[in-house]
Each structure stands twice: as structure tokens, then as C-alpha cells.
Amino acid sequence: MTTSDNKYSELSLIERTAMELFGQLGWSVQNCLSEFDESGKSFLGRETKEAVVLISKLMPALKKINPSLSETALDEAVKLLIADRSLMGMVTANREVYDYLKNGVLVSYLNNKNEHVQERVKVIDWDNIENNDFFLASQFSIVGDMYTKRADLIGFVNGIPLLFIELKAIHRNIKKAYDDNLRDYKSTIPQVFWYNGVIMLSNGSKSLVGTISSEWEHFNEWKKINDEGEKGIVSLDTVIRGVCEKSRFLDIIENYILFKEETNGLIKIVAKNHQYLGVEKSIKTFQKHRENKGRLGVFWHTQGSGKTESMIFFTQKILRKIPGNWTFVIVT
């Protein structure tokens, strides 16, 4: 076996390990290297490799989640979801899609009585996890304006590509996944990032989590699976179990993402490991506020660890998920 064969084998071993982990977490998993047959037909139902939304999975999910809505309403929602956003900035396009995912797609159409109707179509069932379709594709080909790229792993929820994973062999510096691959993908196949929720980079022994706007220094390790400090066998095991367990993954997408205007433009932020675990622990305490006579305790952060973002994650999740007329005062 040649050196290059060894390197490929090491990379494919990491990929197979990741796929097995996703399978254990209840995702359906498929290698898509041979997705299109000789006649050009895709077993995923894609008409072309430019398409990144799997309508064959999206439409059945919409029907399941929105049983009372008409086919026309669902068709209109699909049109808005897959619309061309190439003239928008990547993060702006991503924020538009994120609003659709989080709050539903507001559609307008004429019904069979020629009446103007407005409906909100839910894309993801945030409250009933098993109502959603979780699918992981490996070796998924995407065509951009000039080049065809093949992503290592893409995770789809209801046909929407919310998770992008770039892998390197264990002997390779993980920064290569950012410098050589992710930056190239963002410029050559931007359409897949209009939908992305979370990006992971891993060489097996080290794994990092970020968003489409994260610079290298803002990708962070996910060191613990839960607040008991549980860790996986290796870093890749920890990050997949810690982020991609189905209910956890949707929780992070729904409640632990922020968009923020900075001097250089709009950025997207996802919670770091310590923020997610800390806020989750605080919310559990909040839910017992009556028996604790209003005392919540102290959420302790070091300087530069994202105190303000943690408080926003805390308040936005409570306002969205816990019934009540809550008021928060944040002093910075």
C-alpha cells in the first residue's frame, strides 16, 4: 500500500467512524458517492447536483408537520426555501433561511374559492423531535458556478442541509480543514451554506465547532457531552454525541444561535460548549424558581468567555420555550 493509500484509508476510517456514531444516534446514514446513475438519475431525488435541499425528504416532512395545510401552501413554502439567494451576502441569506426554519414560512396564495389566503408553514417540528427526518450523507457532490465539490459529511433535517462536517486524516493539522477546504467550499459552492446551522472540523483527535462566518480563531472545541463532564473516547466521539444527538442538535439550532451586526458586517454565532451546558443548567434551575423562592444562583464566567451571549441564549430560550409573562433586565 502506498503512502497516499494509507492517508486515504486513515481519512475513510474517521469518516466511517463518524457515520457509525450518527447511526447510533438515530440518523439514517448513506454514502452518496454513486448517487447519480449512468442515466443521471439520483437516488435522493435531486434533479441536478446544484440542488442542496432534498425535496424528496422535505415535502413528506412538511405534510407530516402541517397536516391541515393544503398542497398549494406547502408548494409555496418549498419555492421560498429553495429560492436563489446568490445576490445576497452569505450570512444575510443564511439569516433569512434561519427565520424560515425557526418561525415557519409565511405563504400567500389564492385558494380554490379565489380567496387570498395566508398560512404559516412549519419546516421543523421543534417540540416533537421524532416528527423530523434526520439524514447524514457522506461524499455528497455539489456543483457550483465553475467547480464540483464533494463534501465529506452533510447532515440534513427534513431535507435541509443544517450540518457541514469537514474531516482530515488523524496525522493532518486540523487547520488544513479550514484553510484548504472550508474557505474554498464557501467560495465555490455557497448555496449549501445558505442553509447551514453548524460547521464541524475534525481530524479525529481534535474537533472544532463554528458557523459560516467564524474565522479560524472562533472555531471552538466541544470538550464535554453533558454537565456531568462525560467525554467520548476521542474528540470526534465527544463532539458528535455532544452536538448531534437529535434533540440536542435541534435545541442548539433553535435556541443557541445569534446573528450580530459587527463593524465588518453581519456575523453568526453558535454557543460554545461551556455556554450551552451552563445555560441549560441555569434553565433547569429557573424551572424550579418557585420552590427555590426565586433564587437562581450565580452563572460564573471568566473574562472573554461570552457572558453577554450566554445571557441572550438564556433569555431567548425561556421566552420561546417556557410559558409565562417573563421580563428580563440585562446590565452590561
Order of alpha helices (4+ residues) and beta strands (2+ residues): alpha-beta-alpha-alpha-alpha-beta-beta-beta-beta-beta-alpha-beta-beta-beta-alpha-alpha-beta-beta-alpha-alpha
